[in-house]
């Protein structure tokens, strides 16, 4: 997987160090997903195909005007001692703002105490996204490289399954999408 998405363990370690510097301890928390961003539409398609070889499912949906894949790995990726992840969010090229290419962010499931968490760590947080009623993660952006850590009430997979009222099984892709980006 490192050949496909990059050194996810080094990325996680860097972000974990940055969180620790801000006195944010995520020990014992579930890692929702790793997000990887591609520079071109063609790279997105090639990367999607390569990652799918290691997946049990990929449900691709249109979000913010472009496809995004939520991919479930057959076996979890070990990020560090006590941390693993089974979901990869694959994102095609930037649509509006400056983002880090490659490993862009990971999500941490805080649970029902996420709002209390946000009050406790308000000074360290960059903001909150309002993507949908079920998906309002708090986040920290590290501006030296534009990478991010997001903090969720539920995992991204649980949110997607709730919104679409179905369990993510099998492989589905957005049809007839023009990847000229």
Secondary structure, DSSP 8 states (H G I E B T S, - for coil): -HHHH--HHHHHHHHHHHHHHTT---TT-EEEEEEEE-SSHHHHHHHHHHHHTTEEEEEEEEETTEEEEEEEEEEEEEEETTEEEEEEEEE-S-SSS---SEEEEEEEE-GGGHHHHHHHTTTT--EE--SSSS---EEEEETTTTEEEEEESS-HHHHHHHHHTS---EEE--TT-----
